[in-house]
Amino acid sequence: MIEAILIDAILIGAGATAVLDLWSLARNRLAGAAAPDYAPVGRWLAHMTRGQFVHRAIARSAPVKGERLLGWSAHYLTGIAFAGALLAVFPAWAREPTLLPALIAGITSAAAPFLLMQPGMGLGLAARRAPDPRAARLRTLTTHTVFGLGLYAAGWALRAIAF
């Protein structure tokens, strides 16, 4: 049972994260929105191994070899972890995916950037130090809502293939 949930979490989480990345790519191509760059996330995580958890501005912190790969890896592992949380709360969800739990998981996952990443990377709690905090918050909530929709889509894709 645990192995099945773990496999489902990996497939659903990676699928949902890929949906998010495709949405970001489409926004970039169609609307000229900035493409996501997870190198700063990798830099932030790498500096944690050196005991530095909070930065005034992550862009001004020393670059770290492999930070882009580390950041992208963390991006997918985080998606998998949130899918695992969804399946821990709703163990039968992968067999019959419904939209509401997926959206709840996606939207509540916005707590991670608001409470951990943004403060740790120098933007403050819920991006209060961003150049446009309201826009940053809306972008975070939109991104995590799309991730929730991706959970739903990946859940249905897995169900179609596996069950």
Secondary structure, DSSP 8 states (H G I E B T S, - for coil): -HHHHHHHHHHHHHHHHHHHHHHHHHHHHHH-------HHHHHHHHHHTTT----S-GGGS---TTHHHHHHHHHHHHHHHHHHHHHHHSTTGGGS--HHHHHHHHHHTTHHIIIIIHHHTTS-GGGTTSSSHHHHHHHHHHHHHHHHHHHHHHHHHHHHHH-
